Amino acid sequence: MTNAAVARRPDFHPAQGVPEGYAEITRAAGLMPATVGQGGAAAQPPNPSGVETALQTLTTYIPTEVLTLYVAVIAALAPGKGQAGPVNGSWAAFWFFLGLTPAAAWVVFATKIRAADASKALPLRPRTWPLWEMIAGTIAYAA
């Protein structure tokens, strides 16, 4: 999710190059790795169909880290055998992780920026945040 956000930053390679179209967004998100041909030479990455690329792009925004934690918490809160009724705290866990999703997207984004270049400043100003990824991830979590 945050690979595409990093690719849109003007201070990262390719400078001033915003991914356009499904194929470029998918490559920026790291979903189309380069394949290695004979002799170790890098071959051209596959050119997926429009539907395949659209599905890959949509799945990019699913916050798997947050969902994994949420499922673990819900499993821990599950009632024992023979108990029925709503699980205490399940809605609280849902709302907690819903609020955590944009924060997690920002943390991963900031980590990628610092890992790429330790001299770059953290994106503390809201204008530098990956807002689209934060919103899309939150919607995907809620869905």
MIMARLUM-335839 format. One record per residue: residue number from 1; residue in one letter; x, y, z of N, C-alpha, C, O, CB in turn. Coordinates in nm, 2 decimals, always signed. Glycine has a CB too. Layout:
<rs>
<NUM; a; <X; Y; Z>; <X; Y; Z>; <X; Y; Z>; <X; Y; Z>; <X; Y; Z>>
...
</rs>
This chain:
<rs>
<1; m; <+0.08; -0.12; +0.00>; <+0.00; +0.00; +0.00>; <+0.09; +0.12; +0.00>; <+0.06; +0.22; -0.07>; <-0.09; +0.00; +0.12>>
<2; t; <+0.19; +0.12; +0.08>; <+0.27; +0.25; +0.09>; <+0.38; +0.26; -0.02>; <+0.43; +0.36; -0.04>; <+0.34; +0.25; +0.23>>
<3; n; <+0.40; +0.15; -0.09>; <+0.50; +0.16; -0.20>; <+0.45; +0.26; -0.31>; <+0.53; +0.33; -0.36>; <+0.52; +0.02; -0.27>>
<4; a; <+0.32; +0.26; -0.33>; <+0.27; +0.35; -0.43>; <+0.27; +0.49; -0.38>; <+0.30; +0.59; -0.45>; <+0.12; +0.32; -0.46>>
<5; a; <+0.26; +0.51; -0.25>; <+0.26; +0.64; -0.19>; <+0.41; +0.70; -0.19>; <+0.43; +0.81; -0.22>; <+0.22; +0.64; -0.04>>
<6; v; <+0.50; +0.61; -0.17>; <+0.64; +0.65; -0.18>; <+0.68; +0.69; -0.32>; <+0.75; +0.78; -0.35>; <+0.74; +0.54; -0.13>>
<7; a; <+0.63; +0.61; -0.42>; <+0.65; +0.64; -0.56>; <+0.60; +0.77; -0.60>; <+0.65; +0.83; -0.70>; <+0.60; +0.53; -0.65>>
<8; r; <+0.50; +0.82; -0.54>; <+0.44; +0.95; -0.57>; <+0.52; +1.07; -0.52>; <+0.50; +1.19; -0.56>; <+0.30; +0.96; -0.53>>
<9; r; <+0.61; +1.05; -0.42>; <+0.68; +1.16; -0.36>; <+0.78; +1.22; -0.47>; <+0.84; +1.14; -0.54>; <+0.76; +1.11; -0.24>>
<10; p; <+0.79; +1.35; -0.47>; <+0.88; +1.41; -0.57>; <+1.02; +1.40; -0.54>; <+1.11; +1.42; -0.63>; <+0.84; +1.56; -0.58>>
<11; d; <+1.06; +1.36; -0.42>; <+1.20; +1.34; -0.38>; <+1.25; +1.20; -0.39>; <+1.36; +1.17; -0.34>; <+1.23; +1.40; -0.24>>
<12; f; <+1.17; +1.11; -0.45>; <+1.21; +0.97; -0.47>; <+1.21; +0.94; -0.62>; <+1.14; +1.00; -0.70>; <+1.11; +0.87; -0.39>>
<13; h; <+1.29; +0.84; -0.65>; <+1.31; +0.80; -0.79>; <+1.18; +0.73; -0.84>; <+1.13; +0.65; -0.76>; <+1.43; +0.71; -0.81>>
<14; p; <+1.13; +0.76; -0.95>; <+1.17; +0.86; -1.04>; <+1.12; +1.00; -1.00>; <+1.00; +1.01; -0.98>; <+1.13; +0.83; -1.19>>
<15; a; <+1.21; +1.09; -0.99>; <+1.17; +1.23; -0.94>; <+1.07; +1.29; -1.03>; <+1.08; +1.28; -1.15>; <+1.29; +1.32; -0.93>>
<16; q; <+0.97; +1.35; -0.97>; <+0.86; +1.41; -1.04>; <+0.78; +1.32; -1.13>; <+0.70; +1.36; -1.22>; <+0.91; +1.53; -1.13>>
<17; g; <+0.79; +1.19; -1.11>; <+0.72; +1.09; -1.19>; <+0.61; +1.03; -1.11>; <+0.64; +0.94; -1.03>; <+0.81; +0.99; -1.25>>
<18; v; <+0.49; +1.06; -1.14>; <+0.37; +1.01; -1.07>; <+0.32; +0.89; -1.15>; <+0.30; +0.90; -1.27>; <+0.26; +1.11; -1.05>>
<19; p; <+0.30; +0.77; -1.09>; <+0.26; +0.66; -1.17>; <+0.12; +0.69; -1.23>; <+0.03; +0.74; -1.16>; <+0.25; +0.53; -1.08>>
<20; e; <+0.10; +0.65; -1.36>; <-0.02; +0.67; -1.43>; <-0.07; +0.54; -1.49>; <+0.02; +0.47; -1.54>; <-0.01; +0.78; -1.54>>
<21; g; <-0.19; +0.51; -1.48>; <-0.25; +0.39; -1.53>; <-0.22; +0.27; -1.44>; <-0.14; +0.28; -1.35>; <-0.18; +0.36; -1.67>>
<22; y; <-0.30; +0.17; -1.46>; <-0.29; +0.05; -1.38>; <-0.16; -0.02; -1.38>; <-0.11; -0.05; -1.27>; <-0.40; -0.05; -1.42>>
<23; a; <-0.10; -0.03; -1.49>; <+0.03; -0.10; -1.50>; <+0.14; -0.03; -1.42>; <+0.22; -0.09; -1.35>; <+0.08; -0.12; -1.65>>
<24; e; <+0.15; +0.11; -1.44>; <+0.25; +0.18; -1.36>; <+0.22; +0.18; -1.21>; <+0.32; +0.17; -1.13>; <+0.26; +0.33; -1.42>>
<25; i; <+0.10; +0.19; -1.17>; <+0.07; +0.19; -1.03>; <+0.10; +0.05; -0.97>; <+0.15; +0.04; -0.86>; <-0.08; +0.22; -1.01>>
<26; t; <+0.08; -0.06; -1.05>; <+0.11; -0.19; -1.00>; <+0.26; -0.21; -0.99>; <+0.30; -0.27; -0.89>; <+0.05; -0.29; -1.10>>
<27; r; <+0.33; -0.16; -1.08>; <+0.48; -0.16; -1.07>; <+0.53; -0.08; -0.95>; <+0.62; -0.13; -0.88>; <+0.55; -0.11; -1.20>>
<28; a; <+0.47; +0.04; -0.93>; <+0.51; +0.12; -0.82>; <+0.48; +0.06; -0.69>; <+0.55; +0.07; -0.59>; <+0.45; +0.26; -0.83>>
<29; a; <+0.37; -0.02; -0.68>; <+0.33; -0.09; -0.56>; <+0.41; -0.21; -0.54>; <+0.40; -0.28; -0.43>; <+0.19; -0.12; -0.57>>
<30; g; <+0.50; -0.25; -0.63>; <+0.58; -0.37; -0.61>; <+0.51; -0.50; -0.64>; <+0.56; -0.60; -0.59>; <+0.64; -0.37; -0.48>>
<31; l; <+0.40; -0.49; -0.71>; <+0.33; -0.62; -0.74>; <+0.37; -0.69; -0.86>; <+0.33; -0.80; -0.89>; <+0.18; -0.58; -0.75>>
<32; m; <+0.46; -0.63; -0.95>; <+0.50; -0.69; -1.07>; <+0.65; -0.70; -1.06>; <+0.72; -0.61; -1.12>; <+0.45; -0.62; -1.20>>
<33; p; <+0.71; -0.80; -1.00>; <+0.85; -0.81; -0.99>; <+0.91; -0.85; -1.12>; <+0.85; -0.91; -1.21>; <+0.90; -0.91; -0.88>>
<34; a; <+1.04; -0.80; -1.14>; <+1.11; -0.84; -1.26>; <+1.15; -0.98; -1.26>; <+1.18; -1.04; -1.15>; <+1.24; -0.75; -1.28>>
<35; t; <+1.14; -1.05; -1.37>; <+1.17; -1.19; -1.38>; <+1.31; -1.20; -1.43>; <+1.36; -1.11; -1.50>; <+1.08; -1.27; -1.47>>
<36; v; <+1.38; -1.31; -1.40>; <+1.52; -1.33; -1.44>; <+1.52; -1.43; -1.56>; <+1.47; -1.54; -1.55>; <+1.61; -1.38; -1.32>>
<37; g; <+1.58; -1.39; -1.67>; <+1.59; -1.47; -1.79>; <+1.71; -1.56; -1.78>; <+1.78; -1.57; -1.68>; <+1.59; -1.39; -1.91>>
<38; q; <+1.75; -1.62; -1.89>; <+1.87; -1.71; -1.90>; <+1.99; -1.62; -1.88>; <+2.00; -1.51; -1.93>; <+1.87; -1.78; -2.03>>
<39; g; <+2.09; -1.68; -1.82>; <+2.22; -1.61; -1.80>; <+2.21; -1.51; -1.69>; <+2.30; -1.43; -1.67>; <+2.26; -1.55; -1.92>>
<40; g; <+2.10; -1.50; -1.61>; <+2.09; -1.41; -1.50>; <+2.04; -1.27; -1.54>; <+2.03; -1.18; -1.46>; <+2.22; -1.40; -1.43>>
<41; a; <+2.02; -1.25; -1.67>; <+1.98; -1.12; -1.72>; <+1.83; -1.09; -1.68>; <+1.75; -1.19; -1.69>; <+2.00; -1.10; -1.87>>
<42; a; <+1.80; -0.97; -1.64>; <+1.66; -0.94; -1.61>; <+1.58; -0.94; -1.73>; <+1.61; -0.87; -1.83>; <+1.65; -0.81; -1.53>>
<43; a; <+1.47; -1.01; -1.73>; <+1.37; -1.01; -1.84>; <+1.27; -0.90; -1.82>; <+1.25; -0.85; -1.71>; <+1.31; -1.15; -1.86>>
<44; q; <+1.19; -0.87; -1.92>; <+1.08; -0.78; -1.90>; <+0.98; -0.84; -1.81>; <+0.94; -0.95; -1.82>; <+1.02; -0.74; -2.04>>
<45; p; <+0.92; -0.76; -1.72>; <+0.81; -0.81; -1.64>; <+0.69; -0.84; -1.72>; <+0.67; -0.78; -1.83>; <+0.78; -0.70; -1.52>>
<46; p; <+0.61; -0.93; -1.68>; <+0.49; -0.96; -1.75>; <+0.40; -0.84; -1.76>; <+0.39; -0.76; -1.67>; <+0.42; -1.08; -1.69>>
<47; n; <+0.32; -0.83; -1.87>; <+0.23; -0.72; -1.89>; <+0.09; -0.78; -1.87>; <+0.02; -0.84; -1.96>; <+0.24; -0.66; -2.03>>
<48; p; <+0.03; -0.77; -1.74>; <-0.09; -0.83; -1.71>; <-0.21; -0.76; -1.78>; <-0.20; -0.65; -1.83>; <-0.12; -0.83; -1.56>>
<49; s; <-0.32; -0.83; -1.78>; <-0.44; -0.77; -1.84>; <-0.50; -0.66; -1.75>; <-0.45; -0.65; -1.64>; <-0.55; -0.88; -1.86>>
<50; g; <-0.59; -0.58; -1.81>; <-0.65; -0.47; -1.73>; <-0.72; -0.52; -1.60>; <-0.71; -0.46; -1.50>; <-0.74; -0.39; -1.82>>
<51; v; <-0.79; -0.63; -1.62>; <-0.87; -0.68; -1.50>; <-0.77; -0.73; -1.40>; <-0.79; -0.71; -1.28>; <-0.96; -0.79; -1.55>>
<52; e; <-0.67; -0.81; -1.44>; <-0.57; -0.86; -1.34>; <-0.50; -0.75; -1.27>; <-0.48; -0.75; -1.15>; <-0.47; -0.95; -1.41>>
<53; t; <-0.46; -0.64; -1.34>; <-0.39; -0.53; -1.28>; <-0.48; -0.46; -1.19>; <-0.44; -0.41; -1.08>; <-0.34; -0.44; -1.39>>
<54; a; <-0.61; -0.44; -1.22>; <-0.70; -0.37; -1.14>; <-0.72; -0.44; -1.01>; <-0.73; -0.38; -0.90>; <-0.84; -0.35; -1.21>>
<55; l; <-0.73; -0.58; -1.01>; <-0.75; -0.66; -0.89>; <-0.62; -0.65; -0.81>; <-0.63; -0.64; -0.68>; <-0.78; -0.80; -0.93>>
<56; q; <-0.51; -0.65; -0.87>; <-0.38; -0.64; -0.79>; <-0.38; -0.51; -0.72>; <-0.33; -0.50; -0.61>; <-0.26; -0.66; -0.88>>
<57; t; <-0.42; -0.40; -0.80>; <-0.41; -0.27; -0.74>; <-0.51; -0.26; -0.62>; <-0.48; -0.20; -0.52>; <-0.45; -0.16; -0.85>>
<58; l; <-0.63; -0.31; -0.64>; <-0.73; -0.31; -0.53>; <-0.68; -0.38; -0.40>; <-0.69; -0.33; -0.29>; <-0.86; -0.36; -0.57>>
<59; t; <-0.62; -0.50; -0.42>; <-0.57; -0.57; -0.31>; <-0.45; -0.51; -0.24>; <-0.42; -0.54; -0.13>; <-0.53; -0.71; -0.35>>
<60; t; <-0.39; -0.42; -0.31>; <-0.27; -0.34; -0.25>; <-0.32; -0.26; -0.13>; <-0.24; -0.25; -0.03>; <-0.21; -0.25; -0.35>>
<61; y; <-0.44; -0.21; -0.13>; <-0.49; -0.12; -0.03>; <-0.55; -0.20; +0.09>; <-0.60; -0.13; +0.19>; <-0.59; -0.03; -0.08>>
<62; i; <-0.55; -0.33; +0.09>; <-0.61; -0.40; +0.21>; <-0.50; -0.40; +0.32>; <-0.39; -0.45; +0.29>; <-0.65; -0.55; +0.17>>
<63; p; <-0.53; -0.35; +0.44>; <-0.43; -0.34; +0.54>; <-0.41; -0.48; +0.61>; <-0.47; -0.50; +0.72>; <-0.47; -0.23; +0.64>>
<64; t; <-0.33; -0.57; +0.55>; <-0.32; -0.70; +0.60>; <-0.26; -0.70; +0.74>; <-0.29; -0.79; +0.82>; <-0.24; -0.78; +0.51>>
<65; e; <-0.17; -0.61; +0.78>; <-0.11; -0.61; +0.91>; <-0.21; -0.59; +1.02>; <-0.22; -0.66; +1.12>; <+0.00; -0.50; +0.92>>
<66; v; <-0.30; -0.49; +0.99>; <-0.40; -0.45; +1.09>; <-0.51; -0.56; +1.10>; <-0.55; -0.60; +1.21>; <-0.47; -0.32; +1.06>>
<67; l; <-0.55; -0.62; +0.98>; <-0.65; -0.72; +0.98>; <-0.60; -0.85; +1.05>; <-0.67; -0.92; +1.12>; <-0.68; -0.76; +0.84>>
<68; t; <-0.47; -0.88; +1.04>; <-0.41; -0.99; +1.11>; <-0.42; -0.98; +1.26>; <-0.46; -1.07; +1.33>; <-0.26; -1.02; +1.07>>
<69; l; <-0.39; -0.86; +1.31>; <-0.40; -0.83; +1.45>; <-0.54; -0.84; +1.50>; <-0.58; -0.89; +1.61>; <-0.34; -0.70; +1.49>>
<70; y; <-0.63; -0.78; +1.42>; <-0.78; -0.78; +1.45>; <-0.83; -0.92; +1.46>; <-0.90; -0.95; +1.56>; <-0.85; -0.70; +1.35>>
<71; v; <-0.80; -1.01; +1.37>; <-0.85; -1.14; +1.37>; <-0.79; -1.22; +1.49>; <-0.87; -1.30; +1.55>; <-0.81; -1.22; +1.24>>
<72; a; <-0.67; -1.19; +1.53>; <-0.61; -1.26; +1.65>; <-0.68; -1.21; +1.77>; <-0.71; -1.29; +1.86>; <-0.46; -1.22; +1.66>>
<73; v; <-0.72; -1.08; +1.78>; <-0.79; -1.03; +1.90>; <-0.93; -1.09; +1.91>; <-0.98; -1.13; +2.01>; <-0.79; -0.88; +1.90>>
<74; i; <-1.00; -1.09; +1.79>; <-1.13; -1.15; +1.79>; <-1.13; -1.30; +1.83>; <-1.22; -1.35; +1.90>; <-1.20; -1.13; +1.65>>
<75; a; <-1.03; -1.37; +1.78>; <-1.02; -1.51; +1.82>; <-1.00; -1.53; +1.97>; <-1.05; -1.62; +2.03>; <-0.90; -1.58; +1.74>>
<76; a; <-0.92; -1.44; +2.02>; <-0.89; -1.45; +2.17>; <-1.02; -1.41; +2.25>; <-1.03; -1.46; +2.36>; <-0.78; -1.35; +2.21>>
<77; l; <-1.10; -1.33; +2.19>; <-1.22; -1.29; +2.26>; <-1.34; -1.38; +2.24>; <-1.45; -1.37; +2.30>; <-1.26; -1.15; +2.22>>
<78; a; <-1.32; -1.48; +2.15>; <-1.43; -1.57; +2.12>; <-1.48; -1.65; +2.24>; <-1.40; -1.68; +2.33>; <-1.39; -1.67; +2.01>>
<79; p; <-1.61; -1.67; +2.25>; <-1.67; -1.74; +2.36>; <-1.63; -1.89; +2.36>; <-1.60; -1.94; +2.25>; <-1.82; -1.73; +2.36>>
<80; g; <-1.62; -1.95; +2.47>; <-1.59; -2.09; +2.48>; <-1.70; -2.18; +2.43>; <-1.80; -2.13; +2.39>; <-1.55; -2.12; +2.62>>
<81; k; <-1.67; -2.31; +2.43>; <-1.78; -2.40; +2.39>; <-1.90; -2.39; +2.48>; <-1.89; -2.38; +2.60>; <-1.72; -2.55; +2.39>>
<82; g; <-2.01; -2.40; +2.42>; <-2.14; -2.40; +2.49>; <-2.19; -2.26; +2.53>; <-2.30; -2.24; +2.58>; <-2.12; -2.48; +2.61>>
<83; q; <-2.11; -2.16; +2.50>; <-2.15; -2.02; +2.53>; <-2.20; -1.96; +2.40>; <-2.15; -1.98; +2.29>; <-2.03; -1.94; +2.59>>
<84; a; <-2.31; -1.88; +2.42>; <-2.37; -1.82; +2.30>; <-2.37; -1.67; +2.33>; <-2.35; -1.62; +2.44>; <-2.51; -1.88; +2.27>>
<85; g; <-2.41; -1.60; +2.23>; <-2.43; -1.45; +2.24>; <-2.31; -1.37; +2.18>; <-2.21; -1.43; +2.14>; <-2.45; -1.42; +2.39>>
<86; p; <-2.33; -1.24; +2.19>; <-2.22; -1.16; +2.13>; <-2.10; -1.17; +2.21>; <-2.10; -1.19; +2.33>; <-2.27; -1.01; +2.11>>
<87; v; <-1.99; -1.15; +2.14>; <-1.86; -1.15; +2.21>; <-1.83; -1.01; +2.27>; <-1.84; -0.91; +2.21>; <-1.74; -1.19; +2.11>>
<88; n; <-1.80; -1.01; +2.40>; <-1.77; -0.89; +2.47>; <-1.65; -0.83; +2.41>; <-1.55; -0.90; +2.40>; <-1.76; -0.91; +2.62>>
<89; g; <-1.65; -0.71; +2.38>; <-1.53; -0.64; +2.33>; <-1.51; -0.65; +2.18>; <-1.41; -0.59; +2.14>; <-1.42; -0.69; +2.40>>
<90; s; <-1.59; -0.72; +2.11>; <-1.56; -0.74; +1.97>; <-1.58; -0.61; +1.89>; <-1.51; -0.57; +1.80>; <-1.65; -0.85; +1.91>>
<91; w; <-1.69; -0.53; +1.93>; <-1.71; -0.40; +1.86>; <-1.60; -0.30; +1.91>; <-1.56; -0.22; +1.83>; <-1.85; -0.34; +1.90>>
<92; a; <-1.56; -0.31; +2.03>; <-1.45; -0.22; +2.08>; <-1.32; -0.25; +2.00>; <-1.25; -0.16; +1.96>; <-1.43; -0.24; +2.23>>
<93; a; <-1.29; -0.38; +1.98>; <-1.18; -0.42; +1.90>; <-1.19; -0.37; +1.76>; <-1.09; -0.32; +1.70>; <-1.16; -0.57; +1.90>>
<94; f; <-1.31; -0.38; +1.70>; <-1.33; -0.33; +1.56>; <-1.30; -0.18; +1.55>; <-1.22; -0.14; +1.46>; <-1.47; -0.36; +1.51>>
<95; w; <-1.36; -0.10; +1.64>; <-1.33; +0.04; +1.64>; <-1.19; +0.08; +1.67>; <-1.14; +0.18; +1.61>; <-1.43; +0.11; +1.73>>
<96; f; <-1.13; +0.01; +1.76>; <-0.99; +0.04; +1.79>; <-0.90; +0.02; +1.67>; <-0.82; +0.10; +1.63>; <-0.94; -0.05; +1.91>>
<97; f; <-0.92; -0.10; +1.60>; <-0.83; -0.12; +1.48>; <-0.87; -0.04; +1.36>; <-0.79; -0.01; +1.28>; <-0.84; -0.27; +1.45>>
<98; l; <-1.00; +0.01; +1.36>; <-1.03; +0.10; +1.25>; <-0.96; +0.23; +1.27>; <-0.91; +0.29; +1.17>; <-1.19; +0.13; +1.26>>
<99; g; <-0.95; +0.28; +1.39>; <-0.87; +0.40; +1.42>; <-0.72; +0.38; +1.40>; <-0.64; +0.47; +1.37>; <-0.89; +0.45; +1.56>>
<100; l; <-0.67; +0.25; +1.42>; <-0.53; +0.22; +1.41>; <-0.49; +0.21; +1.27>; <-0.37; +0.23; +1.24>; <-0.50; +0.09; +1.48>>
<101; t; <-0.58; +0.18; +1.17>; <-0.54; +0.16; +1.03>; <-0.47; +0.28; +0.97>; <-0.36; +0.26; +0.91>; <-0.67; +0.12; +0.96>>
<102; p; <-0.52; +0.40; +0.98>; <-0.45; +0.51; +0.91>; <-0.32; +0.54; +0.98>; <-0.22; +0.57; +0.92>; <-0.53; +0.64; +0.91>>
<103; a; <-0.31; +0.52; +1.11>; <-0.18; +0.54; +1.18>; <-0.08; +0.43; +1.14>; <+0.04; +0.46; +1.12>; <-0.21; +0.53; +1.34>>
<104; a; <-0.13; +0.31; +1.12>; <-0.03; +0.20; +1.07>; <+0.02; +0.23; +0.93>; <+0.13; +0.21; +0.90>; <-0.10; +0.07; +1.08>>
<105; a; <-0.07; +0.28; +0.85>; <-0.03; +0.32; +0.71>; <+0.08; +0.43; +0.72>; <+0.17; +0.42; +0.64>; <-0.15; +0.37; +0.63>>
<106; w; <+0.06; +0.53; +0.80>; <+0.16; +0.63; +0.82>; <+0.29; +0.58; +0.87>; <+0.40; +0.62; +0.82>; <+0.10; +0.74; +0.91>>
<107; v; <+0.29; +0.49; +0.97>; <+0.41; +0.44; +1.02>; <+0.49; +0.36; +0.92>; <+0.61; +0.37; +0.91>; <+0.38; +0.35; +1.15>>
<108; v; <+0.42; +0.28; +0.84>; <+0.49; +0.20; +0.74>; <+0.54; +0.29; +0.63>; <+0.66; +0.27; +0.59>; <+0.39; +0.10; +0.67>>
<109; f; <+0.47; +0.39; +0.59>; <+0.51; +0.49; +0.50>; <+0.64; +0.57; +0.55>; <+0.74; +0.58; +0.48>; <+0.40; +0.60; +0.47>>
<110; a; <+0.63; +0.61; +0.67>; <+0.75; +0.68; +0.73>; <+0.87; +0.59; +0.74>; <+0.98; +0.64; +0.72>; <+0.71; +0.74; +0.87>>
<111; t; <+0.85; +0.47; +0.77>; <+0.96; +0.37; +0.78>; <+1.02; +0.35; +0.65>; <+1.15; +0.34; +0.64>; <+0.91; +0.24; +0.84>>
<112; k; <+0.94; +0.34; +0.54>; <+1.00; +0.32; +0.41>; <+1.08; +0.44; +0.37>; <+1.19; +0.43; +0.30>; <+0.89; +0.30; +0.31>>
<113; i; <+1.04; +0.56; +0.40>; <+1.11; +0.68; +0.37>; <+1.24; +0.68; +0.44>; <+1.35; +0.71; +0.38>; <+1.03; +0.81; +0.40>>
<114; r; <+1.24; +0.65; +0.57>; <+1.37; +0.65; +0.64>; <+1.46; +0.54; +0.60>; <+1.58; +0.56; +0.60>; <+1.34; +0.64; +0.79>>
<115; a; <+1.41; +0.43; +0.56>; <+1.49; +0.31; +0.52>; <+1.56; +0.35; +0.39>; <+1.67; +0.30; +0.36>; <+1.41; +0.19; +0.51>>
<116; a; <+1.49; +0.42; +0.30>; <+1.55; +0.46; +0.17>; <+1.66; +0.56; +0.19>; <+1.76; +0.55; +0.11>; <+1.44; +0.51; +0.08>>
<117; d; <+1.64; +0.65; +0.28>; <+1.74; +0.76; +0.30>; <+1.72; +0.81; +0.44>; <+1.63; +0.88; +0.47>; <+1.73; +0.87; +0.19>>
<118; a; <+1.82; +0.78; +0.53>; <+1.81; +0.82; +0.67>; <+1.81; +0.97; +0.69>; <+1.77; +1.02; +0.79>; <+1.92; +0.75; +0.75>>
<119; s; <+1.86; +1.04; +0.59>; <+1.87; +1.19; +0.60>; <+1.73; +1.26; +0.57>; <+1.72; +1.38; +0.60>; <+1.97; +1.25; +0.51>>
<120; k; <+1.64; +1.18; +0.52>; <+1.51; +1.25; +0.49>; <+1.43; +1.26; +0.61>; <+1.43; +1.18; +0.71>; <+1.43; +1.16; +0.39>>
<121; a; <+1.36; +1.37; +0.62>; <+1.27; +1.40; +0.74>; <+1.15; +1.32; +0.74>; <+1.10; +1.28; +0.63>; <+1.24; +1.55; +0.74>>
<122; l; <+1.10; +1.29; +0.86>; <+0.98; +1.21; +0.87>; <+0.86; +1.30; +0.82>; <+0.86; +1.42; +0.84>; <+0.95; +1.17; +1.02>>
<123; p; <+0.76; +1.24; +0.76>; <+0.65; +1.32; +0.71>; <+0.55; +1.36; +0.82>; <+0.45; +1.30; +0.84>; <+0.57; +1.24; +0.60>>
<124; l; <+0.59; +1.46; +0.90>; <+0.51; +1.50; +1.01>; <+0.40; +1.59; +0.97>; <+0.29; +1.60; +1.04>; <+0.60; +1.56; +1.11>>
<125; r; <+0.41; +1.67; +0.87>; <+0.31; +1.76; +0.82>; <+0.20; +1.69; +0.75>; <+0.23; +1.60; +0.66>; <+0.37; +1.88; +0.74>>
<126; p; <+0.07; +1.71; +0.77>; <-0.03; +1.64; +0.70>; <-0.02; +1.65; +0.55>; <-0.07; +1.56; +0.48>; <-0.17; +1.70; +0.75>>
<127; r; <+0.03; +1.76; +0.50>; <+0.05; +1.77; +0.35>; <+0.14; +1.66; +0.29>; <+0.14; +1.63; +0.17>; <+0.10; +1.91; +0.31>>
<128; t; <+0.23; +1.60; +0.38>; <+0.32; +1.50; +0.33>; <+0.28; +1.36; +0.36>; <+0.35; +1.26; +0.33>; <+0.46; +1.52; +0.39>>
<129; w; <+0.16; +1.34; +0.42>; <+0.11; +1.21; +0.46>; <+0.05; +1.14; +0.34>; <+0.01; +1.21; +0.24>; <+0.00; +1.22; +0.57>>
<130; p; <+0.05; +1.01; +0.34>; <-0.01; +0.93; +0.23>; <-0.16; +0.92; +0.25>; <-0.21; +0.82; +0.28>; <+0.06; +0.79; +0.22>>
<131; l; <-0.23; +1.04; +0.23>; <-0.37; +1.04; +0.26>; <-0.45; +0.94; +0.19>; <-0.54; +0.88; +0.25>; <-0.42; +1.18; +0.24>>
<132; w; <-0.43; +0.93; +0.06>; <-0.51; +0.83; -0.02>; <-0.49; +0.69; +0.04>; <-0.59; +0.62; +0.05>; <-0.46; +0.83; -0.17>>
<133; e; <-0.37; +0.65; +0.07>; <-0.35; +0.52; +0.12>; <-0.41; +0.50; +0.26>; <-0.46; +0.39; +0.30>; <-0.20; +0.49; +0.13>>
<134; m; <-0.41; +0.61; +0.34>; <-0.46; +0.60; +0.47>; <-0.62; +0.59; +0.47>; <-0.67; +0.51; +0.54>; <-0.43; +0.73; +0.55>>
<135; i; <-0.68; +0.66; +0.38>; <-0.82; +0.65; +0.36>; <-0.87; +0.52; +0.30>; <-0.96; +0.46; +0.34>; <-0.87; +0.77; +0.27>>
<136; a; <-0.80; +0.48; +0.19>; <-0.83; +0.36; +0.12>; <-0.81; +0.23; +0.21>; <-0.89; +0.14; +0.21>; <-0.74; +0.34; -0.01>>
<137; g; <-0.71; +0.23; +0.29>; <-0.68; +0.13; +0.39>; <-0.79; +0.12; +0.49>; <-0.83; +0.01; +0.53>; <-0.55; +0.14; +0.45>>
<138; t; <-0.84; +0.23; +0.54>; <-0.94; +0.24; +0.64>; <-1.07; +0.19; +0.59>; <-1.14; +0.11; +0.65>; <-0.96; +0.38; +0.69>>
<139; i; <-1.10; +0.23; +0.46>; <-1.23; +0.18; +0.40>; <-1.22; +0.03; +0.37>; <-1.31; -0.05; +0.40>; <-1.25; +0.25; +0.26>>
<140; a; <-1.10; -0.02; +0.33>; <-1.08; -0.16; +0.30>; <-1.09; -0.24; +0.43>; <-1.15; -0.35; +0.44>; <-0.95; -0.19; +0.24>>
<141; y; <-1.04; -0.19; +0.54>; <-1.05; -0.25; +0.67>; <-1.20; -0.27; +0.71>; <-1.25; -0.37; +0.75>; <-0.97; -0.18; +0.78>>
<142; a; <-1.27; -0.16; +0.70>; <-1.41; -0.16; +0.74>; <-1.49; -0.25; +0.66>; <-1.59; -0.32; +0.71>; <-1.47; -0.01; +0.73>>
<143; a; <-1.46; -0.26; +0.53>; <-1.53; -0.36; +0.44>; <-1.50; -0.50; +0.48>; <-1.55; -0.59; +0.42>; <-1.49; -0.34; +0.29>>
</rs>
